[in-house]
Amino acid sequence: MELKKPWIDLDGYINTRSKEALYEAELALDFLRQGLIRNAAGKAFQAWKAVLALLAAKEEERIRGKYPGEKRLKTGKKIAEAYWIIAFMPTTRLREVARLLAESIGMEVYFATEIALSLHEYQYNGPDKELIFSRYRTDEEAARDISLIINLVRKYSQ
């Protein structure tokens, strides 16, 4: 499956990102069933990141209003910065984009992004009883949030 470029085919991009989100969520669920919690956390994070990208594409005008500049691609072509963010959805911009989307979609998007970022952190650090390196004391706590993200991915990818 080829990911369409949002500056060329916005509807195709949204459709492909929706499929990606659902595939990643299914993988997360499979990993969860197998007890591979950290792997499931990574897939749940990727699924939510795809959801944010598709929601941002649906709210393209709002994103363009926040990011009016341009970006130069490696090919030398210039595109709107908003399209670059929609296409790549950098992890460093997730919280900011989620807050912007929350204005039109609802705070659930922002809160889910916070959970997804916590799962991303957990994926690399695992559980931490002292809550220094991870926001989860146990794998079971992380598994509950993974399930929550999977359900939200399904909700917003339809």
PALOMAR-891999 format. One record per residue (C-alpha): residue number from 1; x, y, z. Coordinates in nm, 4 decimals, always signed. Example, Ala and Ser with C-alpha at 12.3 -4.5 7.8 and 13.67 -1.06 7.14 Angstrom:
BEGIN
<r 1, <+1.2300, -0.4500, +0.7800>>
<r 2, <+1.3670, -0.1060, +0.7140>>
// end
This chain:
BEGIN
<r 1, <+0.0000, +0.0000, +0.0000>>
<r 2, <+0.1458, +0.3326, -0.1035>>
<r 3, <+0.0856, +0.6318, +0.1185>>
<r 4, <-0.0651, +0.9091, -0.0899>>
<r 5, <+0.0817, +1.2557, -0.0515>>
<r 6, <-0.1641, +1.4870, +0.1263>>
<r 7, <-0.0708, +1.7772, -0.0999>>
<r 8, <-0.1630, +1.5647, -0.4056>>
<r 9, <-0.4562, +1.3456, -0.2921>>
<r 10, <-0.5937, +1.4410, +0.0490>>
<r 11, <-0.8831, +1.1922, +0.0385>>
<r 12, <-0.6524, +0.9080, -0.0674>>
<r 13, <-0.4152, +1.0013, +0.2128>>
<r 14, <-0.6968, +0.9939, +0.4711>>
<r 15, <-0.8140, +0.6540, +0.3454>>
<r 16, <-0.4636, +0.5057, +0.3588>>
<r 17, <-0.3920, +0.6449, +0.7055>>
<r 18, <-0.7217, +0.5019, +0.8284>>
<r 19, <-0.6199, +0.1562, +0.7062>>
<r 20, <-0.2742, +0.1965, +0.8587>>
<r 21, <-0.4215, +0.2909, +1.1964>>
<r 22, <-0.6506, -0.0112, +1.1969>>
<r 23, <-0.3694, -0.2493, +1.0908>>
<r 24, <-0.1382, -0.1163, +1.3632>>
<r 25, <-0.4192, -0.1481, +1.6197>>
<r 26, <-0.4766, -0.5115, +1.5166>>
<r 27, <-0.1057, -0.5838, +1.5582>>
<r 28, <-0.1133, -0.4173, +1.8998>>
<r 29, <-0.4070, -0.6380, +1.9981>>
<r 30, <-0.2285, -0.9512, +1.8759>>
<r 31, <+0.0833, -0.8600, +2.0735>>
<r 32, <-0.1307, -0.7860, +2.3788>>
<r 33, <-0.2941, -1.1302, +2.3571>>
<r 34, <+0.0512, -1.2891, +2.3395>>
<r 35, <+0.1705, -1.0994, +2.6465>>
<r 36, <+0.4141, -0.8860, +2.4460>>
<r 37, <+0.3088, -0.5688, +2.6232>>
<r 38, <+0.5985, -0.3437, +2.5228>>
<r 39, <+0.5611, -0.4422, +2.1569>>
<r 40, <+0.1867, -0.3797, +2.1847>>
<r 41, <+0.2586, -0.0358, +2.3299>>
<r 42, <+0.4722, +0.0516, +2.0280>>
<r 43, <+0.2032, -0.0574, +1.7834>>
<r 44, <-0.0699, +0.1247, +1.9774>>
<r 45, <+0.1424, +0.4394, +1.9642>>
<r 46, <+0.1932, +0.4035, +1.5874>>
<r 47, <-0.1796, +0.3444, +1.5413>>
<r 48, <-0.2673, +0.6606, +1.7325>>
<r 49, <-0.0057, +0.8595, +1.5429>>
<r 50, <-0.1736, +0.7500, +1.2169>>
<r 51, <-0.5111, +0.8560, +1.3604>>
<r 52, <-0.3759, +1.2019, +1.4429>>
<r 53, <-0.2411, +1.2310, +1.0889>>
<r 54, <-0.5765, +1.1412, +0.9348>>
<r 55, <-0.7642, +1.3741, +1.1710>>
<r 56, <-0.5210, +1.6530, +1.0865>>
<r 57, <-0.5829, +1.5880, +0.7173>>
<r 58, <-0.9580, +1.6111, +0.7764>>
<r 59, <-0.8966, +1.9424, +0.9563>>
<r 60, <-0.6505, +2.0635, +0.6930>>
<r 61, <-0.7676, +2.4270, +0.7020>>
<r 62, <-0.7204, +2.4451, +1.0789>>
<r 63, <-0.3708, +2.2945, +1.0454>>
<r 64, <-0.2821, +2.5361, +0.7655>>
<r 65, <-0.3926, +2.8249, +0.9874>>
<r 66, <-0.1560, +2.7137, +1.2649>>
<r 67, <+0.1361, +2.6320, +1.0338>>
<r 68, <+0.1366, +2.8862, +0.7484>>
<r 69, <+0.4996, +2.8389, +0.6411>>
<r 70, <+0.6672, +2.6190, +0.3818>>
<r 71, <+0.9035, +2.3230, +0.3991>>
<r 72, <+1.1509, +2.2150, +0.1364>>
<r 73, <+1.1561, +1.8428, +0.0655>>
<r 74, <+1.4770, +1.6528, -0.0088>>
<r 75, <+1.3794, +1.6700, -0.3749>>
<r 76, <+1.3912, +2.0489, -0.3534>>
<r 77, <+1.0161, +2.0855, -0.3947>>
<r 78, <+0.8448, +2.3281, -0.1554>>
<r 79, <+0.5216, +2.2290, +0.0165>>
<r 80, <+0.3085, +2.3917, +0.2834>>
<r 81, <+0.4409, +2.3211, +0.6328>>
<r 82, <+0.0908, +2.2062, +0.7281>>
<r 83, <+0.1075, +1.9307, +0.4652>>
<r 84, <+0.4529, +1.8310, +0.5876>>
<r 85, <+0.3174, +1.7950, +0.9428>>
<r 86, <+0.0125, +1.6041, +0.8197>>
<r 87, <+0.2309, +1.3718, +0.6094>>
<r 88, <+0.5039, +1.2975, +0.8630>>
<r 89, <+0.3248, +1.3717, +1.1929>>
<r 90, <+0.6505, +1.4059, +1.3867>>
<r 91, <+0.6351, +1.2769, +1.7432>>
<r 92, <+0.7610, +1.6155, +1.8630>>
<r 93, <+0.4459, +1.7794, +1.7212>>
<r 94, <+0.1857, +1.5273, +1.8445>>
<r 95, <+0.0842, +1.7139, +2.1584>>
<r 96, <+0.0618, +2.0476, +1.9779>>
<r 97, <-0.1427, +1.9057, +1.6892>>
<r 98, <-0.3682, +1.7138, +1.9316>>
<r 99, <-0.4402, +2.0315, +2.1275>>
<r 100, <-0.5331, +2.2089, +1.8053>>
<r 101, <-0.7560, +1.9212, +1.6928>>
<r 102, <-0.9205, +1.9075, +2.0349>>
<r 103, <-1.0710, +2.2501, +1.9627>>
<r 104, <-1.2884, +2.1035, +1.6880>>
<r 105, <-1.3026, +1.7302, +1.7662>>
<r 106, <-1.2946, +1.7242, +2.1451>>
<r 107, <-1.0515, +1.6878, +2.4331>>
<r 108, <-1.0601, +1.3086, +2.4036>>
<r 109, <-0.8114, +1.3458, +2.1162>>
<r 110, <-0.5713, +1.5400, +2.3351>>
<r 111, <-0.6026, +1.3009, +2.6299>>
<r 112, <-0.5552, +0.9980, +2.4045>>
<r 113, <-0.2402, +1.1589, +2.2661>>
<r 114, <-0.1043, +1.1990, +2.6184>>
<r 115, <-0.1708, +0.8299, +2.6819>>
<r 116, <-0.0105, +0.7319, +2.3509>>
<r 117, <+0.3007, +0.9345, +2.4384>>
<r 118, <+0.3130, +0.7593, +2.7759>>
<r 119, <+0.2939, +0.4243, +2.5970>>
<r 120, <+0.5733, +0.5336, +2.3638>>
<r 121, <+0.7894, +0.6069, +2.6685>>
<r 122, <+0.6902, +0.2745, +2.8265>>
<r 123, <+0.7794, +0.0862, +2.5079>>
<r 124, <+1.1445, +0.1812, +2.5555>>
<r 125, <+1.1659, +0.1796, +2.9354>>
<r 126, <+0.9195, -0.0862, +3.0459>>
<r 127, <+0.7435, -0.0788, +3.3819>>
<r 128, <+0.9044, +0.1164, +3.6648>>
<r 129, <+0.7870, +0.0708, +4.0237>>
<r 130, <+0.9390, +0.4072, +4.1191>>
<r 131, <+0.7845, +0.5903, +3.8200>>
<r 132, <+1.1125, +0.7522, +3.7198>>
<r 133, <+1.1650, +0.6079, +3.3722>>
<r 134, <+0.8088, +0.5125, +3.2905>>
<r 135, <+0.4610, +0.6301, +3.3869>>
<r 136, <+0.3547, +0.2701, +3.4421>>
<r 137, <+0.4372, +0.0684, +3.7518>>
<r 138, <+0.3264, -0.2599, +3.5945>>
<r 139, <+0.2691, -0.4178, +3.2571>>
<r 140, <-0.0973, -0.4571, +3.3496>>
<r 141, <-0.1391, -0.0783, +3.3829>>
<r 142, <+0.0159, -0.0308, +3.0396>>
<r 143, <-0.2033, -0.3070, +2.8933>>
<r 144, <-0.5170, -0.1238, +3.0087>>
<r 145, <-0.4051, +0.1936, +2.8310>>
<r 146, <-0.3120, -0.0041, +2.5196>>
<r 147, <-0.6670, -0.1420, +2.5099>>
<r 148, <-0.8041, +0.2084, +2.5533>>
<r 149, <-0.5969, +0.3419, +2.2633>>
<r 150, <-0.6975, +0.0483, +2.0424>>
<r 151, <-1.0646, +0.1285, +2.1049>>
<r 152, <-1.0110, +0.4965, +2.0274>>
<r 153, <-0.8210, +0.4118, +1.7096>>
<r 154, <-1.1210, +0.2075, +1.5961>>
<r 155, <-1.3547, +0.4940, +1.6838>>
<r 156, <-1.1657, +0.7628, +1.4932>>
<r 157, <-1.0517, +0.5504, +1.1963>>
<r 158, <-1.4014, +0.4765, +1.0690>>
// end
